[in-house]
Amino acid sequence: MMDDPILWQMWDVFWHLFMLSLVAIGGAITVAPDIQRYLVFETGWLTPMQFNNSIALAQMAPGPNLMFIPLLGWQVALNAPAVNALGEASPWLVWVIAVLSAFSALLAIVLPSSLLTYHLASWAHARRSHIGIRAFKAGLTPIVIALLAAAAWLIAQGIPTPNGLWPQVALTTIAAVVVWRTRLHLLWLIAGGALAGALGWV
């Protein structure tokens, strides 16, 4: 059964996301650089624009930011040659395969980390005053910051602009500082980014 290319692709994506889920400290967006490396550069199953569009659409939509993961699974299925070949003969089957691929990707990124969190949360809470637990939590902060910076960098690189990369880096840095130092609602930052894009600054 695994000789079918689309089933192999779905399994490959599932397994890759399953493993990444265990190191997604700070959320699924922190492993976006490796997902991009795998889906765009290593396998070629997505274009850089499809990858960035999936992240942008998920960030604009209500709900958790990990919703870009099922969008990626959806796009991988729709890009598969075997699925494209079904397009005219069985269009309904294309949608079924795309939905299954999206659900499979979502399950892969959510299941391992959820089970790990469920089983470790009560254990860590009962020992929250222990120096090892406090050191571990403190050590996670720079890791999360570095992973988020890497995700921001890859998203900025994937968006072609007339002014180059630095306006995007500057806007990202300003937004990070504003989030860190103020209580300004995130919707204002999103609106500011949309305005900067509409004006052609980024």
FENMOHU-V535094 format. One record per pair of residues at least 6 apart in sequence whose ideal C-beta (glycine too) atoms are under 6 Angstrom apart, sorted by the first residue. I is the first residue (numbers start at 0). J is the second residue. D is the distance in whole Angstrom. If there is no record, write none. Layout:
BEGIN
[[I;J;D] [I;J;D]]
END
This chain:
BEGIN
[[1;7;5] [4;81;5] [5;79;5] [5;81;5] [5;82;6] [8;79;6] [9;100;5] [9;103;5] [12;75;6] [12;104;6] [13;103;5] [13;107;4] [15;37;6] [16;104;6] [16;107;4] [16;108;5] [17;107;4] [17;111;6] [19;30;4] [20;108;5] [20;111;4] [20;112;5] [21;111;5] [23;29;6] [23;30;5] [23;112;6] [24;139;6] [24;142;6] [24;143;6] [25;143;4] [25;146;6] [27;65;4] [27;68;6] [27;108;5] [28;64;5] [28;150;5] [29;146;3] [29;147;6] [31;150;4] [32;149;5] [32;150;6] [32;153;5] [35;50;5] [35;153;6] [38;44;5] [38;45;5] [39;45;5] [39;47;6] [39;50;5] [44;75;5] [44;78;6] [45;74;6] [47;157;5] [49;74;5] [51;157;4] [53;67;5] [53;70;4] [53;71;5] [54;67;5] [57;66;4] [57;67;4] [57;70;6] [68;104;5] [68;105;6] [68;108;5] [69;101;4] [69;104;5] [69;105;4] [72;100;4] [72;101;4] [72;104;3] [73;97;5] [73;101;4] [76;82;6] [76;96;5] [76;97;4] [76;100;4] [77;97;5] [82;93;6] [82;96;5] [85;92;5] [85;93;5] [86;93;6] [123;132;6] [126;132;5] [151;171;5] [155;164;6] [155;167;4] [155;168;6] [160;201;6] [166;200;6] [166;201;5] [167;201;5] [170;195;6] [170;201;6] [174;188;5] [177;183;6] [195;201;5]]
END
